[in-house]
Amino acid sequence: MLQQLQEFEDRYIWGTDYRNAPAWQRIGVGIIRGLLLLIRDLLTGELNLRAMSLVYTTLLSIVPLLALSFSILKGFGVQNQLSDSLQTALAPLGSEKAAQLSDNLVTFVNNMNVGVLGAVGLGFLIFTVVSLMQKIEAAFNNVWRVRTSRSFGERFTTFLSAVTIGPLLIFSAIAVTGSAMNNSLMDELRSVAAIGAAIDGVSRLVPFALVISAFTFLYVFIPNTRVKLSAALTGGLVAGILWESLSFGFASYAAGASKYHLVYATFATAMLLMIWLYLNWLILLVGASIAFYRQNPEVVATGLRTVRFSWTRTRDYALSLLGQIGRRFYDQQPAYTLEQLVTHFQVPSHALEQCLDVLVELGILAETDELPPRFVPGIPFDATSVAEVITKIDGYLPADSYTPPRIEDPNVLAIENAASESREKALAGLTLKQLALGLATQPAESGDSDIARTA
C-alpha cells in the first residue's frame, strides 16, 4: 500500500504538469503539494532546530527586550498594560502560572533602570535585543532561501525601529479597541439583541485579528527579501489559526500537568514556559514556510528536488538572461529584479540565481544597490562578443575551487582548439547587443559565416 501511495504521489502530484489544467485542479494540487512540503520541512528537522535555538535566545534576551520597549512605553503612558498583555500571552500556562511569570518579568523590567546602566550596559542591552532579531532574521532567511543578511547598520536601525515602534502600535491598537468597545454608544447598541450579539462576536474576533496582523507584519518585515502582502497574509492566517488552537490545547494540557510539579518542583513552570515558547516559534516558522510556498509556486512544482543545470543548460540560461537584461537596458526600461526574472523564466529562484551569480562574478553583469537589487550590464554589450562570453562561462570556477593542472594531451588539445575555432567562425563576431536586440537569428552579412545564431 505504501508503495502504491508513493507511485500515486510521484505520478499525479509531482509528475503531472497542471499549469494548463482547470483552476480547481491547480488550486487543489497546489494545496496538497504545499502540505506535503510542509510535512517534509517538519520531518527533516530544520524548522525544529531553528525553533529550539530561538527558545534559548528568547530566554536570554526577553528581559532586555521588555526593558527597552518598556522605556519607550513609559513616554506614552501605556506601560501599565504591559502586565495584562504578558498575562494574555502566557495564559495557556494557566492563570496562576501566567500571573506569577508576568509579575516576575515586570519586576525584573522595573528593576532594570536603563538610565543608570551606563554606556557599556546600555550597549550590551541593545546588542542582546539586536542579536535576538538577528536570530529571527536568520531563521526567516533560511525558510525563504535568502543567502544574504542585512548589513549591521541596516539591521541595527531596522530592528531597533521594530522593537521601539512595534510595541507602541500594538498597545495603542489594544487601547483604541478597548475604548471603542466600551463607550456609551456601544452600551446602547448592545441593548439591541441582534446588534449586541454581533458586537460580542466582533469583540471575540478582535484579538484573533490582532494576532494575524502581528504574524503578517513579521512575515513582511523580517526576511531580507520582498514578500508579497497576499503571501504574508496567507501565512499569517494559518499561523493565527494554529496559534489560537494551540493556546486552547496547551491550556488544557497545562491544567492537567500537576504531576510535573511532583518531579520538577519549582522548575515545572520554567519547563512549561520553554515548551510553550518552542511551540510558538515553531508555529511562526511554519507560517513563514506557508508564505514562502504561496509566493513561489515554481518551487512547489519541483517538490523541493534539487534543481541542477548541466553546463550546457547553464550556458543557455546565461545567454538568455543576458539577452533579456540587455533588451531592457537598450529600451531604457527599469532593470530586472530576480523576482521578475523568475516570473519570466518560471524556474525556482535559487536555480536562476546560480546563473546570475556566474555572470556577476565574471563581471558581465552588475547588481545595483537597490533593495531588491537589479541586474544591469557590467561591460559594454556592443563591444563584447557572444563567443567571448561563452569562453568565459565555460572556464568559470568559483573563487574557492581548486583547479587541477591542465591535461597536456595533444589529441584533447586539438579537439578543444577545433571546437573553439568552429564556435568563433559560427558566431561570426555576434555581440551581446545584437543578442539583446534579437539580431542573432538574422542571416549573417556577406563575408561572415552562414550561421549567426546562439544556442
C-alpha positions, 0 to 999 in steps of 0.5 A: 500500500505504501508503495502504491501511495508513493507511485500515486504521489510521484505520478499525479502530484509531482509528475503531472504538469497542471499549469494548463489544467482547470483552476480547481485542479491547480488550486487543489494540487497546489494545496496538497503539494504545499502540505506535503512540503510542509510535512517534509520541512517538519520531518527533516528537522530544520524548522525544529532546530531553528525553533529550539535555538530561538527558545534559548535566545528568547530566554536570554534576551526577553528581559532586555527586550521588555526593558527597552520597549518598556522605556519607550512605553513609559513616554506614552503612558501605556506601560501599565498594560504591559502586565495584562498583555504578558498575562494574555500571552502566557495564559495557556500556562494557566492563570496562576502560572501566567500571573506569577511569570508576568509579575516576575518579568515586570519586576525584573523590567522595573528593576532594570533602570536603563538610565543608570546602566551606563554606556557599556550596559546600555550597549550590551542591552541593545546588542542582546535585543539586536542579536535576538532579531538577528536570530529571527532574521536568520531563521526567516532567511533560511525558510525563504532561501535568502543567502544574504543578511542585512548589513549591521547598520541596516539591521541595527536601525531596522530592528531597533525601529521594530522593537521601539515602534512595534510595541507602541502600535500594538498597545495603542491598537489594544487601547483604541479597541478597548475604548471603542468597545466600551463607550456609551454608544456601544452600551446602547447598541448592545441593548439591541439583541441582534446588534449586541450579539454581533458586537460580542462576536466582533469583540471575540474576533478582535484579538484573533485579528490582532494576532494575524496582523502581528504574524503578517507584519513579521512575515513582511518585515523580517526576511531580507527579501520582498514578500508579497502582502497576499503571501504574508497574509496567507501565512499569517492566517494559518499561523493565527489559526494554529496559534489560537488552537494551540493556546486552547490545547496547551491550556488544557494540557497545562491544567492537567500537568500537576504531576510535573510539579511532583518531579520538577518542583519549582522548575515545572513552570520554567519547563512549561514556559520553554515548551510553550515558547518552542511551540510558538516559534515553531508555529511562526516558522511554519507560517513563514514556510506557508508564505514562502510556498504561496509566493513561489509556486515554481518551487512547489512544482519541483517538490523541493528536488534539487534543481541542477543545470548541466553546463550546457543548460547553464550556458543557455540560461546565461545567454538568455538572461543576458539577452533579456537584461540587455533588451531592457537596458537598450529600451531604457526600461527599469532593470530586472529584479530576480523576482521578475526574472523568475516570473519570466523564466518560471524556474525556482529562484535559487536555480536562476540565481546560480546563473546570475551569480556566474555572470556577476562574478565574471563581471558581465553583469552588475547588481545595483544597490537597490533593495531588491537589487537589479541586474544591469550590464557590467561591460559594454554589450556592443563591444563584447562578443557572444563567443567571448562570453561563452569562453568565459562561462565555460572556464568559470570556477568559483573563487574557492575551487581548486583547479587541477593542472591542465591535461597536456594531451595533444589529441584533447588539445586539438579537439578543444582548439577545433571546437573553439575555432568552429564556435568563433567562425559560427558566431561570426563576431555576434555581440551581446547587443545584437543578442539583446536586440534579437539580431542573432537569428538574422542571416549573417552579412556577406563575408561572415559565416552562414550561421549567426545564431546562439544556442 
